[in-house]
Amino acid sequence: MIASYSVACRREELRTIREQFGEALTSHGVTGLERDQIILAVDEACANAIIHGNDADENQRISVEAELQDLELTVRVKDVGEFEFSPSM
C-alpha cells in the first residue's frame, strides 16, 4: 500500500489528496508526466465520488487507497453512494 486516505466530502479536500498522493507517487519513483496524469485521474475519480457518489454531503467521507505492485498501480476510490450498473445504459 503506497497511500491510504479518508477525507470528508468537501471539494477543498481534493487539493490535499492531490498533494499527498503526488508525494506518495514521487517517493515510489513515479515522476513527470506519468505522475501528473495519474494525479489527474485520481482527482477526477475523487471529485466524482464527492459530488455524485455522496451528493457533496460533508457528513460523509470518501476513501482512497493505492497499491503499487510489479509496476502495476491500482487505485480504489470508495464512497457511500448507490449506483446500479446496467449494461444497457
N, C-alpha and C positions, 0 to 999 in steps of 0.2 A: 504494500500500500504506500503510494507516494504522497497521497493527500486525502484528507477526510474533513469535511466541514459541515456544520449545521448552522443555518442562519435564518433570521426572521424574514418573512416575506415583505421586504421593503426594497424598492428599486435601488436605494442607496447602498445596499449590501452587495450589489453587482461589482462595484469598484473593489471592494475588499476581496471578493472571490477572484477577480482578475489578477490583482496584485499577489495574493498568496499562492494562487495556482501557478502564476508565472514564475515565482520564486522556486516553487517545488519542481517545475519542469527544468529550470536552469540548473538546479542542484543535481539533477539526474542527466545532465548533458544535452538536453533538448534546447536548442537556441535558434536565433534568427527567424527567418520567415516561417519555418515549420512550427516553432514555438508560438509565434503570433497567430497563425491560422488555428492552432488548437485552442488557444485562449479565446479567440473569436467564436468558435463553435461552442465551447463550454458556456461562454457568456450568453449566447443566443438560447441555448437549452435552459439555462437558469432563468433568464428573463421570461421564457415561455412558461416555466413552472410557476414562477411568481405571479405572473399576470393571468394566465389561463388556467393553470392547474389549481391554484389556491385563490383565485379571484382577488389577488393583491390584499388578502386578509392578513394584516400584520400580526394577528394572534397565531397564525400558522407558521410552519417552518418548512424549508426545503433542505435536503441533504445532498452533498456532492462527495462522491468517492472516486478515486482514481488509482488504478494499478498499472504498473509497467512491468511486463514480463517478456523476456526474449524479443525485445524490440516491438512488442505489441502493447499499445496503450488502450485500456478500457476505462471509460468514464461512465458513471451512473449518476443520474440526477433524479431524485425522488421528491414527489410532492404528495399531498393528500387528496388531490382531485380525483374525480372518477371519469373515466373515459372508456367507452365501449367501442372496440375496434370492429369494423365490419369491412371485409374486403370489397364489398360493393360500393363503398363510399368514394 
